[in-house]
Amino acid sequence: MSARTVLFIAEPQSVAAVFPTLKAAGLQAGLADNLTGALGFIKKSHPCLVFCRPAMQGFDARALLDQAREVEGFPPVIIFTPSGNAEEATRFLSMGARDYWVEPLAWDKIKLVLPAEPAPPPPEPAQPQRPSAAPAVPGKFHIIGRHEAVLRVLALARQVARSKATVLIAGESGTGKEMFARYLHHNSDRTDKPFVAINCAALPEHLLESELFGHEKGAFTGAISRKPGKFELAHGGTILLDEITEMDQGLQAKLLRVLQESEFDRVGGVETVSVDVRVLATTNRDIEAAVNDGKFRQDLFYRLNVIPLKLPALRERGDDVLLLAEFFTNKFSAAYGLGRLAFTENAKKWLMNYDWPGNVRELQNLMERAVLLAGAGPIQTRHFLMGDEQWTPDDLAAVGADQQAASQAPPPTSMDEALSVMPLHEMEKRLILMSLEETTGNRTRAAELLGISVRTLRNKLNEYKQQGIDV
């Protein structure tokens, strides 16, 4: 494949303006207006990129993408069009296009996607080296799930990961939106470049603008030096705009410019900064309703929603609840130096029947608590219920069944096993005191570790003080 040859499948007049610039940069350019001519050029000249119209008279880009999937080493295809739309972009990217551009075809944009010229081959070793038989190391970010809804989202994410298209990831809090964003980055050709995330809901407008775009010295009180923003720090890589619907509308307009022009001005600055950044955004709200209510810019929504990923809630994922529960218990058991823990049948039923308002994040926190409470195991229903949570009759019945099963078990043979069958209030007290010791007395961090409110923790500690326990 030639790193200095590009093929355009388009009308001559639509690309004529860019040809002199390509020639000056030392690139060879080819032009075709039908599938046969395009495939002949690709076979003969091995271009590194193909820029292709969605459709022309006698030509449809879908036929080209069908060939791309069948032919090994086929060059990446970028669809370009005078006036695109999100539905068309989604369709072509799902078929394997590397990216979807709206004109003009500017050299500054083209050069960013050109592969680097190949380095000279290394000298031959004096002795032939034995090839390594070790398998490739799998990617760091894996999505756990077998439910059809998750597999559909994962398949689309895998297809578009290597494009530069913006992706809008929607879903309830705790469904794993940031995990999917990191999955996209680490399966892209930017994986060795920065991944920068910022929570748009965590900062007021004036601070968020400075965090995103940076500021110049003296731009405002306290700006004692120039500070690069998140977009500059993410240059060449990916930026995640978490909870994008919380962004003020004034900043939305500035963000739209970055998405359209790949440039912005620092706060208090006069120079334009150009960046190459792939933008991902998340929201836990109904963003289309926000657009209809006038709280979110419609043009920005369309620009972000090129590839929409809608993550299902945990309660909609069926047996994935047990799959994730097992994954997290194994993770925390290993972290705390414990053996593998099994679930009682009543515990499994409880997990499957619970509504999971906090989704996967809630499940993860609950499994850490259960591992700590269970000790030598098994994990029972009572290990899920703690503090001022409401116990239903079904919960109490399930706990009674667990206690009856425990009473029929042989006497414990170790301290860990004895802890697993001690009264719930004693186990709760031990866990709270262990958490305070773990966090060196920081009640806020201890409450987060336990998955309870600070108020609940404070009430428990007051009870222990009344019992004469030094906390």
C-alpha positions as CSV (number, residue, x, y, z in Angstrom):
1,M,0.0,0.0,0.0
2,S,1.4,3.4,-1.1
3,A,1.5,5.9,1.7
4,R,1.7,8.7,-0.8
5,T,-1.2,7.9,-3.1
6,V,-4.9,8.8,-2.7
7,L,-7.9,7.9,-4.8
8,F,-11.0,10.1,-5.2
9,I,-14.2,8.6,-6.5
10,A,-16.1,11.7,-7.3
11,E,-17.0,14.2,-10.0
12,P,-13.8,15.9,-11.3
13,Q,-15.1,19.4,-10.5
14,S,-15.7,18.6,-6.8
15,V,-12.1,17.7,-6.1
16,A,-10.1,19.7,-8.7
17,A,-9.3,22.4,-6.2
18,V,-7.4,20.1,-3.8
19,F,-5.3,18.3,-6.5
20,P,-2.6,21.1,-6.8
21,T,-2.1,21.0,-3.0
22,L,-1.7,17.3,-2.9
23,K,0.8,17.4,-5.7
24,A,2.8,20.2,-3.9
25,A,2.9,17.9,-0.8
26,G,4.4,15.1,-2.9
27,L,1.2,12.9,-3.1
28,Q,-0.1,11.1,-6.2
29,A,-3.8,11.4,-6.7
30,G,-6.2,9.2,-8.8
31,L,-9.7,9.9,-9.9
32,A,-12.5,7.5,-10.8
33,D,-16.2,7.8,-11.4
34,N,-17.3,4.2,-11.3
35,L,-16.7,1.0,-9.4
36,T,-14.7,-0.8,-12.1
37,G,-12.3,2.1,-12.6
38,A,-11.9,2.5,-8.8
39,L,-11.1,-1.2,-8.2
40,G,-8.7,-1.2,-11.1
41,F,-6.8,1.8,-9.7
42,I,-6.7,0.2,-6.2
43,K,-5.3,-3.0,-7.6
44,K,-2.6,-1.3,-9.6
45,S,-1.6,1.7,-7.4
46,H,-2.4,0.5,-3.9
47,P,-3.6,3.9,-2.5
48,C,-3.4,4.5,1.2
49,L,-6.8,6.2,1.3
50,V,-10.0,6.4,-0.7
51,F,-12.3,9.5,-0.6
52,C,-15.7,8.5,-2.0
53,R,-19.0,10.1,-2.8
54,P,-22.0,8.3,-1.3
55,A,-23.5,8.0,-4.7
56,M,-23.2,9.2,-8.3
57,Q,-24.7,8.2,-11.6
58,G,-23.8,4.6,-12.1
59,F,-22.0,4.3,-8.7
60,D,-23.0,3.5,-5.1
61,A,-20.5,3.6,-2.3
62,R,-22.2,0.6,-0.7
63,A,-20.9,-1.6,-3.5
64,L,-17.3,-0.3,-2.8
65,L,-17.7,-1.0,1.0
66,D,-18.9,-4.5,0.2
67,Q,-15.6,-5.0,-1.7
68,A,-13.7,-3.5,1.2
69,R,-15.0,-6.1,3.6
70,E,-14.1,-9.0,1.2
71,V,-10.6,-7.9,0.2
72,E,-7.7,-8.2,2.6
73,G,-5.6,-5.0,2.8
74,F,-8.3,-2.8,1.2
75,P,-7.5,0.9,1.8
76,P,-9.7,2.8,4.3
77,V,-12.7,4.5,2.7
78,I,-13.8,8.0,3.8
79,I,-17.2,9.2,2.6
80,F,-17.5,12.9,1.8
81,T,-20.6,14.8,0.8
82,P,-21.7,18.4,0.4
83,S,-24.5,18.1,3.0
84,G,-24.5,15.1,5.3
85,N,-27.0,13.8,7.8
86,A,-26.7,11.6,10.9
87,E,-28.8,8.7,9.4
88,E,-26.6,8.4,6.3
89,A,-23.4,8.7,8.4
90,T,-24.5,6.0,10.7
91,R,-25.4,3.7,7.8
92,F,-22.0,4.1,6.0
93,L,-19.9,3.8,9.2
94,S,-21.8,0.7,10.2
95,M,-20.9,-0.7,6.8
96,G,-17.2,-0.2,7.4
97,A,-16.3,3.4,6.2
98,R,-13.5,4.8,8.2
99,D,-15.1,8.3,8.5
100,Y,-17.8,10.5,7.1
101,W,-16.9,14.1,6.2
102,V,-18.9,17.1,5.1
103,E,-17.2,19.3,2.5
104,P,-15.0,21.2,1.9
105,L,-12.1,18.8,1.4
106,A,-9.4,20.9,3.0
107,W,-5.7,19.9,3.0
108,D,-5.4,20.6,6.7
109,K,-8.0,18.0,7.4
110,I,-6.7,15.4,4.8
111,K,-3.1,15.4,6.1
112,L,-4.4,14.4,9.6
113,V,-5.7,11.1,8.3
114,L,-2.7,10.2,6.0
115,P,-0.6,7.4,7.3
116,A,3.0,8.2,8.1
117,E,5.6,7.3,5.5
118,P,7.0,3.9,6.3
119,A,10.3,3.8,8.2
120,P,13.3,2.1,6.5
121,P,13.4,-1.6,7.4
122,P,15.7,-2.6,10.3
123,P,19.0,-4.4,9.5
124,E,18.9,-8.1,9.2
125,P,19.9,-9.8,12.5
126,A,23.1,-11.8,12.4
127,Q,21.3,-15.0,13.5
128,P,17.7,-15.8,12.6
129,Q,15.4,-15.1,15.6
130,R,12.9,-17.6,16.7
131,P,9.4,-16.1,16.4
132,S,7.5,-15.7,19.5
133,A,4.6,-18.0,20.0
134,A,2.9,-15.8,22.6
135,P,-0.6,-14.8,21.7
136,A,-1.5,-11.1,21.3
137,V,-2.4,-9.4,24.5
138,P,-6.1,-8.6,24.6
139,G,-7.3,-5.0,24.9
140,K,-7.6,-3.6,28.4
141,F,-11.2,-2.6,28.3
142,H,-13.7,-5.4,28.0
143,I,-17.4,-5.1,28.2
144,I,-19.0,-7.8,30.2
145,G,-22.4,-8.9,28.9
146,R,-24.2,-11.5,26.8
147,H,-27.6,-9.9,26.5
148,E,-28.7,-9.1,22.9
149,A,-29.1,-5.4,23.7
150,V,-25.5,-5.1,24.9
151,L,-24.2,-7.2,22.0
152,R,-25.9,-4.9,19.5
153,V,-24.3,-1.8,21.0
154,L,-21.0,-3.4,21.3
155,A,-21.0,-4.5,17.6
156,L,-21.8,-0.9,16.5
157,A,-19.1,0.5,18.8
158,R,-16.5,-2.0,17.4
159,Q,-17.5,-0.9,13.8
160,V,-17.1,2.8,14.4
161,A,-14.1,2.7,16.8
162,R,-11.5,3.5,14.2
163,S,-13.4,6.4,12.7
164,K,-13.3,10.0,13.8
165,A,-17.1,10.3,13.9
166,T,-18.5,11.8,17.1
167,V,-20.4,9.4,19.3
168,L,-23.2,10.2,21.7
169,I,-23.5,7.6,24.4
170,A,-26.8,7.8,26.3
171,G,-28.0,5.8,29.2
172,E,-29.0,6.0,32.9
173,S,-26.4,6.8,35.5
174,G,-24.3,3.8,36.2
175,T,-24.8,1.9,33.0
176,G,-21.2,2.1,31.9
177,K,-21.1,5.1,29.5
178,E,-17.5,6.0,30.3
179,M,-16.4,2.4,30.0
180,F,-17.9,2.3,26.5
181,A,-16.1,5.6,25.7
182,R,-12.8,4.1,26.8
183,Y,-13.5,1.0,24.8
184,L,-14.0,3.2,21.7
185,H,-10.7,5.0,22.3
186,H,-8.7,1.8,23.0
187,N,-10.0,0.1,19.9
188,S,-9.2,3.1,17.7
189,D,-6.1,4.1,15.9
190,R,-5.6,6.7,18.6
191,T,-5.1,4.2,21.4
192,D,-1.5,5.4,22.0
193,K,-2.6,9.0,22.2
194,P,-4.3,10.8,25.2
195,F,-7.8,10.0,26.5
196,V,-9.1,13.1,28.3
197,A,-12.4,13.1,30.2
198,I,-14.2,16.1,31.7
199,N,-17.5,16.2,33.6
200,C,-19.6,19.0,32.3
201,A,-21.9,18.9,35.3
202,A,-19.1,19.3,37.9
203,L,-18.0,22.9,37.1
204,P,-19.8,26.3,36.7
205,E,-19.8,27.9,33.3
206,H,-16.8,30.2,33.6
207,L,-14.6,27.4,35.0
208,L,-15.8,24.9,32.5
209,E,-14.9,27.1,29.6
210,S,-11.4,27.6,31.0
211,E,-11.1,23.8,31.6
212,L,-12.2,23.0,28.0
213,F,-10.4,25.6,26.0
214,G,-7.6,26.9,28.4
215,H,-6.9,30.5,29.2
216,E,-4.2,33.2,28.7
217,K,-2.3,34.9,31.4
218,G,-4.4,37.7,32.9
219,A,-7.6,36.5,31.3
220,F,-9.3,36.8,34.7
221,T,-8.4,37.2,38.3
222,G,-6.1,34.4,39.4
223,A,-5.0,33.5,35.8
224,I,-1.3,34.0,36.6
225,S,0.0,32.0,33.6
226,R,-1.2,30.4,30.3
227,K,-3.1,27.2,30.8
228,P,-3.9,24.6,28.1
229,G,-7.4,23.3,28.1
230,K,-8.7,19.7,27.8
231,F,-9.0,20.0,24.0
232,E,-5.3,20.9,23.7
233,L,-4.3,18.1,26.1
234,A,-6.3,15.6,24.0
235,H,-4.6,16.6,20.7
236,G,-4.2,13.6,18.5
237,G,-6.4,11.5,20.9
238,T,-9.9,11.5,22.3
239,I,-11.9,13.8,24.5
240,L,-14.9,12.6,26.5
241,L,-17.5,15.3,27.4
242,D,-19.4,13.6,30.2
243,E,-23.0,14.7,30.9
244,I,-23.0,17.0,27.9
245,T,-26.6,18.1,28.5
246,E,-25.4,20.0,31.6
247,M,-23.4,22.4,29.5
248,D,-24.5,26.1,29.4
249,Q,-25.9,27.2,26.0
250,G,-23.2,29.8,25.6
251,L,-20.5,27.2,25.8
252,Q,-22.5,24.9,23.5
253,A,-22.0,27.5,20.7
254,K,-18.3,27.5,21.2
255,L,-18.2,23.7,21.3
256,L,-20.1,23.6,18.0
257,R,-17.3,25.6,16.4
258,V,-14.7,23.1,17.6
259,L,-16.6,20.2,16.2
260,Q,-17.1,21.9,12.8
261,E,-13.8,23.7,12.4
262,S,-11.4,21.8,14.8
263,E,-10.3,25.1,16.2
264,F,-11.1,27.5,19.1
265,D,-9.8,30.5,21.0
266,R,-8.5,30.3,24.6
267,V,-10.2,32.4,27.2
268,G,-8.7,35.9,26.9
269,G,-6.7,34.8,23.8
270,V,-6.4,36.3,20.3
271,E,-4.8,33.4,18.6
272,T,-6.8,30.5,17.1
273,V,-5.7,27.0,18.3
274,S,-6.2,24.1,15.9
275,V,-6.5,20.6,17.2
276,D,-7.1,17.0,16.0
277,V,-9.4,15.5,18.5
278,R,-12.1,12.7,18.4
279,V,-15.1,13.8,20.4
280,L,-17.2,11.5,22.5
281,A,-20.1,12.7,24.7
282,T,-22.4,11.1,27.2
283,T,-25.8,12.0,28.7
284,N,-28.1,10.4,31.3
285,R,-31.0,12.6,30.2
286,D,-33.4,12.6,27.3
287,I,-31.4,14.9,25.1
288,E,-34.0,15.2,22.4
289,A,-36.5,16.4,25.0
290,A,-33.9,19.0,26.1
291,V,-33.7,20.1,22.4
292,N,-37.4,20.4,22.2
293,D,-37.5,22.4,25.4
294,G,-34.9,24.8,24.1
295,K,-32.3,23.8,26.7
296,F,-29.9,22.2,24.2
297,R,-28.9,23.5,20.8
298,Q,-30.4,21.5,18.0
299,D,-27.4,22.0,15.7
300,L,-25.0,20.7,18.3
301,F,-27.2,17.7,19.0
302,Y,-27.1,16.7,15.3
303,R,-23.3,17.2,15.3
304,L,-22.8,15.1,18.3
305,N,-25.4,12.4,17.4
306,V,-23.5,11.1,14.3
307,I,-23.2,7.7,16.0
308,P,-25.8,7.2,18.8
309,L,-25.1,4.5,21.3
310,K,-28.0,3.8,23.7
311,L,-27.0,1.6,26.7
312,P,-29.6,-0.6,28.3
313,A,-30.4,-0.3,32.0
314,L,-29.2,-3.3,34.1
315,R,-32.8,-4.3,34.9
316,E,-33.3,-4.9,31.1
317,R,-30.3,-7.2,30.8
318,G,-31.7,-10.4,32.2
319,D,-29.0,-13.0,33.2
320,D,-26.3,-10.4,32.7
321,V,-27.0,-9.4,36.4
322,L,-25.6,-12.8,37.6
323,L,-22.8,-12.7,35.1
324,L,-21.7,-9.2,36.3
325,A,-22.2,-10.2,40.0
326,E,-19.9,-13.1,39.6
327,F,-17.3,-11.0,37.8
328,F,-17.3,-8.4,40.6
329,T,-17.2,-10.9,43.4
330,N,-14.2,-12.6,41.8
331,K,-12.5,-9.2,41.4
332,F,-13.1,-8.2,45.0
333,S,-12.3,-11.6,46.4
334,A,-8.9,-11.5,44.7
335,A,-8.3,-7.9,45.9
336,Y,-9.0,-8.8,49.5
337,G,-7.1,-12.1,49.4
338,L,-10.2,-14.2,49.8
339,G,-11.2,-17.4,48.0
340,R,-13.9,-17.6,45.2
341,L,-17.4,-17.1,46.6
342,A,-20.6,-18.7,45.5
343,F,-24.1,-17.4,45.8
344,T,-27.0,-19.2,47.5
345,E,-30.1,-19.7,45.3
346,N,-32.0,-17.2,47.4
347,A,-29.2,-14.6,46.8
348,K,-29.4,-15.3,43.0
349,K,-33.2,-14.8,43.1
350,W,-32.8,-11.5,45.0
351,L,-30.2,-10.2,42.5
352,M,-32.5,-11.1,39.6
353,N,-35.6,-9.5,41.2
354,Y,-34.0,-6.3,42.4
355,D,-34.7,-3.2,40.2
356,W,-31.1,-1.8,40.2
357,P,-31.8,1.9,40.1
358,G,-28.1,2.5,40.3
359,N,-27.4,0.0,37.5
360,V,-23.9,-1.6,37.1
361,R,-22.3,0.9,39.4
362,E,-24.7,-0.1,42.2
363,L,-24.1,-3.7,41.6
364,Q,-20.4,-3.3,41.8
365,N,-20.6,-1.5,45.1
366,L,-23.0,-4.0,46.5
367,M,-20.8,-6.9,45.5
368,E,-17.8,-5.4,47.3
369,R,-19.9,-5.1,50.4
370,A,-21.2,-8.7,50.0
371,V,-17.6,-10.0,49.6
372,L,-16.5,-8.3,52.8
373,L,-19.6,-9.5,54.8
374,A,-19.5,-13.0,53.5
375,G,-16.0,-13.8,54.6
376,A,-15.6,-17.5,53.7
377,G,-19.0,-17.5,52.0
378,P,-21.3,-18.4,50.5
379,I,-22.9,-15.0,49.7
380,Q,-26.4,-14.9,51.1
381,T,-29.3,-12.5,50.8
382,R,-28.6,-10.9,54.2
383,H,-25.2,-9.7,52.8
384,F,-27.1,-7.4,50.4
385,L,-29.2,-5.6,53.0
386,M,-27.8,-3.1,55.4
387,G,-28.3,0.2,57.2
388,D,-31.7,1.9,56.8
389,E,-32.7,0.1,53.6
390,Q,-36.3,-1.2,53.6
391,W,-36.7,-4.9,54.1
392,T,-39.8,-6.4,52.3
393,P,-41.6,-9.6,53.5
394,D,-40.0,-11.4,50.6
395,D,-36.5,-10.2,51.7
396,L,-37.2,-11.4,55.3
397,A,-38.5,-14.8,54.0
398,A,-35.3,-15.2,51.9
399,V,-33.1,-14.3,54.8
400,G,-35.0,-16.8,57.0
401,A,-34.3,-19.5,54.4
402,D,-30.6,-18.6,54.4
403,Q,-30.4,-18.7,58.2
404,Q,-32.2,-22.1,58.3
405,A,-29.7,-23.5,55.8
406,A,-26.8,-22.0,57.8
407,S,-28.1,-23.5,61.0
408,Q,-28.1,-27.0,59.4
409,A,-24.5,-26.6,58.3
410,P,-21.6,-28.2,60.4
411,P,-19.9,-26.1,63.0
412,P,-17.4,-23.6,61.7
413,T,-13.8,-24.7,61.7
414,S,-12.1,-21.3,61.3
415,M,-12.5,-17.7,62.3
416,D,-13.4,-16.6,58.8
417,E,-16.0,-19.3,58.6
418,A,-17.4,-18.3,62.0
419,L,-17.7,-14.7,60.8
420,S,-19.8,-15.8,57.9
421,V,-22.5,-17.0,60.2
422,M,-22.3,-14.4,63.0
423,P,-25.4,-12.2,63.6
424,L,-26.0,-9.6,61.0
425,H,-25.7,-6.6,63.4
426,E,-22.3,-7.9,64.6
427,M,-21.1,-8.4,61.1
428,E,-22.4,-4.9,60.2
429,K,-20.5,-3.4,63.1
430,R,-17.3,-5.2,62.2
431,L,-17.5,-4.0,58.6
432,I,-18.2,-0.4,59.6
433,L,-15.2,-0.3,62.0
434,M,-13.0,-2.0,59.3
435,S,-14.0,0.6,56.8
436,L,-13.1,3.5,59.2
437,E,-9.8,1.9,59.8
438,E,-9.3,1.4,56.1
439,T,-10.0,5.2,55.5
440,T,-8.1,6.4,58.6
441,G,-11.3,7.7,60.1
442,N,-12.6,9.6,57.0
443,R,-16.3,9.1,57.4
444,T,-17.2,10.3,53.9
445,R,-14.8,7.8,52.2
446,A,-15.9,5.1,54.6
447,A,-19.6,5.7,53.7
448,E,-18.7,5.5,50.0
449,L,-16.9,2.3,50.5
450,L,-19.8,0.8,52.4
451,G,-22.4,2.1,49.9
452,I,-24.4,4.0,52.5
453,S,-25.1,7.6,53.3
454,V,-22.9,9.6,55.7
455,R,-26.0,10.1,57.8
456,T,-26.5,6.4,58.1
457,L,-22.9,5.9,59.1
458,R,-23.1,8.7,61.7
459,N,-26.2,7.1,63.3
460,K,-24.5,3.8,63.5
461,L,-21.4,5.3,65.1
462,N,-23.6,7.1,67.7
463,E,-25.2,3.7,68.5
464,Y,-21.8,2.2,69.0
465,K,-20.7,5.0,71.3
466,Q,-23.8,4.4,73.4
467,Q,-22.7,0.8,73.7
468,G,-19.4,2.0,75.0
469,I,-17.4,1.2,71.9
470,D,-14.5,3.6,71.1
471,V,-15.0,4.8,67.5
